[in-house]
Amino acid sequence: MNHAELKYQQIELSSKRPFGQLISNNQKIRLPFQIKELDSNSFNNMHAAPFSGLLGLYQIIWIKKGNGQFKTTWTTQIVKDNRAYLLSPGQPYEFQFNSAVEGFAISFSEDFLCRTSSETSRVLQLSNSNVFVEILLDRDMQPDVQLLIESMQKEYVNLYTLKSEVLRSLLKILLIYLSGKTVLEPEFIIPNNRLEQLFMDSLNSKFTVKKRVVDYASDLAISPNHLNSVIKRITGYSVSYHIQQKVILEAKKRAMYSSKSMKEIAYELGFDDTSHFSKFFKNYSGVCFSDFKNKTGRTLNNA
């Protein structure tokens, strides 16, 4: 089965009627979920060269035994026994092993998971924020995860119409287990210049809805103090300063080049209270919004 075929596994159902709900002989199940056992041959065939993650599918790769390196676009990490890795859809990665390998790979779509739990959302959010997600499975946790994996394998090959519901429930339990064991050391994992780029990209796209340092730090799965330290070291200014100046710059642009009122501009920039926006503008620009708009309006008219 090649990588393009992994998105959906088709299961031909036999003519035998399983115990429980009856299924038609000719029915096919298209399931955006797969679980498979991994060994050294799996990685020799699939990961000898950089491999782009499955399109549209998250992957959980649990290395029960194996030593080597795991590489993504932005980091290289040493692989050790009983480590799990969460990969976002389409994320390029490469495994290089120097010993025998045992493990499992689980692939699933976000729609299949139907994420509702804050814990499962947290894990997926981390993988989507370009943060390296490594999960250490300690001795107490390994038997529980092994039992979940074995239950998934059993349900994956059964012929019941409700198999997807059972698999979804087991997957959610697994993600909740993993969320509490996530190993994140972003200050060593993400280079400072990469972190600065991620912050600026996030600021440019989210400044109308996010105006606190903690919001941007949360997106990057790092502490506000670490984010502020890196940004100030690179740019000379704090995260708060960049947020404030981005909002002020956009407010000035809209004041200068549109006929919109202060209330309209305030609303577009994420301020529900016009008086709050007015105070914000004056505090960080040094001039009242109305005075700025009137002055720049006259300047443009006279130009």
N, C-alpha and C positions, 0 to 999 in steps of 0.2 A: 504493500500500500504506500503510495507516494504522499508527499506532504500536502499536495492540493486536495487529495482524497480524504484527508483526516478530518476535514471540517464536519462532515456528516458520515456517520457509519450507517450503512444500510444492513439491516438484519432480516434475512429471509426467514420467515416463520414456517415451521414444518406443519404438516397436516395433522400432527398430534394435538389434541386438545389438552392444554395444561389445566391443572387443578385451579379452580377459581373462575374468573371471568373468561368467557369464550372469545376466541379471536379467529377471524376468517383465515383460511388457508393462504390466500393470495395477498394478505395485508403485509405492508412493509412499514417499518418504523424508521423515521429519519430523526436521528438523535444527535444533537449538538454537544455530545459528551463522549469522551473516550478515556479508558484507563488501560494501561499496558505495563507489563513487567519489563524492566530494563536490565541488560547485561552488557558486557564489553562489546559484543557484536553490534548492539543497538547504536552505540556511540561511534564505532568504527564506520558504520554505514551512514549514519545520519549527521554526525557532527565532526567529521574529519576536516571539514572546512567551515568557515563562518556560515551560519545558518540563520535565515530570517524566520522569526517565530511565526506560528500559524496565524494566518489572516483571520481576524474576527474572534479568535479564541485566546483565553487566558491559559497559562500552563503552570501546573505545580509539579516540579521535578524533585523527588526525594531520593537523595543518594544515601542508601543505607550503608554501603561500603564502597570506598573508592578514594583515591588521592590524585590530585592534579590541579588544574586551573580551570576557572570558569570566567569567560570574557564576555563583556557586553561592549556597546559602543563607547562607554565612558569609564569603564573600570575593569580591572582584573583582580580576581579574588581566588585565594587558595581554597580548594575543595577538600573537605574532611568528611569523615564518617558522620552519618546521621545529620546531614544538613539538607534543608529543603529550600528551593529557589522559586520565587513567584515571578513569572514573566508576563508582561502585558501583550496584547494582540500585536503581532507583526514585529516585536522587538528582536533585533539581531543578537545572536549569541553564539558562543562556541565553547564546547567542553574539550579539554585535553587531559587525558588520564595517563598515569604511569603505573597503574595497578589494576587488578581485576575490579569490576564494577557490579554492584547489585543495587536495584532500586525500582522506582515506579514513576510513571509519568501520567498525569491527569490533565486532560484538555477539556475546556468547557467554554461556552459563550456566556456573556452577561445576561442575555435573555433567558437562557436555561436556568441560571441561578435565581433570576427574579429577586435581586438583592433587596432585602428589607431590613436586615439586622445591621445595627450600627457597627458591630464588630466585623462582619464580612465586608461592609462598605469601607471600613478603615484599611483593610488589607489591600483591596482593589485600588483604592485611592493612592496608596503608597506606590504600587506598581505603575500607575499611570502618571505619576509625577516625576518620572525619570530618577527615582531614588532606588538604589540597589537594595533589594529585599532578600535577606538571608535569614533563615529560620532555623534555630538550633533545637533539635529534638533531644531532650535529656532522657535519662534512663527511665524516669517515672512516666514520661509521656509516650515513649516508643511503643509499649504494648497496646495502648489505647489507639494510637494512630494505625498500628498494624491491624488491629481488629476492624477499624473503619475501612481500611483498604481492602481487606479480605471480604467484608460485607459488600463493598462496591463491586468487586470482581464477580461475586456470586450473583448480584442483582443485574449486573451488566449483561450477562449471558442468558438471563431467564426470558420467558416469552409472555409475561403478563403485560396487560395494557397499562398498568399503573407503575411500571418499572421506573419511568422518568420521575415520578413523584418520590419514590423511595430513594433514588440516586440523588435527587435534589436535596432531600433532607439530610442524607449522609454527607454530602458535600458541604452544606452549611455548617454542620457540626464540626467537620474537619477545619474549615476556615476559622471558626470561633476558637478552636484549640490553637491553631497556628498564630492567631492574632495576638495571643498573650505571650508568645515566645519569639516575636520578631526581633532580630538583631539589627539595629541601625546605628551606624557610626558615620553619619554623613560628612562630618568634618574631615574624615580620612577618605571617604568613598568618592565624594564629588569634589573635583578640583575647584579652587576658589573662583577662578575665572568662569568656569561652567556654572557655578552657583549664582554668580552675579548676572550672567546671561539669562538664566532661568527666572530670576527675580524680576529683571527688567521686562522680559517677555510677559510675565504674569501681570506686572503692574500696567503695562500698556493695554492689556486686554480686559483687566478687571477693576481699574481704578474707580469706575462709577459705582461699584457694588462693594468693594473692599477698601477700607481706609485705615485699618489697624495693622500694626506690625505682626501681631499674632496670627492674623488671617493668612498672610503670605508665608509665614514660617510654617503654619499648619499644612499648607499646600505642598511644601517641600519636605515635610516630615522632619523638621529640625527645630531647635529651640529659637525663640525670638532673639535671645542674647547672641547666639552663634551667627544667625543671619545678619544681625546688626553689626557685629564685629567684622565679618567678611566684607560687607558692603561699604562700611566706613573705611576699612583698610584700603580697598581698591579705588573708591571714588572720592574719599575725603569727607563724605557726608553720610548722615544716618539714614536708615530706612524711612523713618518718619519724615525727614526732610524731602526725600524723593517722592513720597506719596503726596505730601502737601504741594510741592512744586508742580507735580503732574496735574493735579486738580486745578491749581491756579492758572497754569498755562492754558489748559483747555477752556477754562472759564473766560480768560482774556480773549482767546481766539473767537469764541462764540459771541462775546460782547462786541468785538471789533467788526466782525464780518457777517453779522446777522442782525435782524431787527427784533429778535426775541427779547422778551422781558426778563428781568432778574428771576422771577418766579419760574418761568419756563426753563431757563438755563440751570437754575438750582435743581429742578426736578430731573433734568437730563443727566446731571452729574451725581445723582443719588441722594440729594438732600430733600427730605420731606418738609422740613421747616425752613421757610425763606429767611427768617431772622437768623437762624443758625448759619445758613450759607453766607449771609451778609457779614456776620461777625468773623467767620472763617476767612472770607476774602480780605477783609480789612486787616486782620491779624497777620496774614502771611504775604500780603502784597503791599501793605502800608498805605493803602488808599481805599476809599469807599467805592463800592461797585458802581453806583450811579455816577460818581464823579469821574471814574475811569471811563465809563461808557460814553459820557457826554464829551469828555476831552478827546478821546480817540475818534469819536464820531465827527467832531469838528475838524480834526486834523485830516481825516480821510476825505471829507467833503471839500476841504481847501486844497487838497493835493492835485 
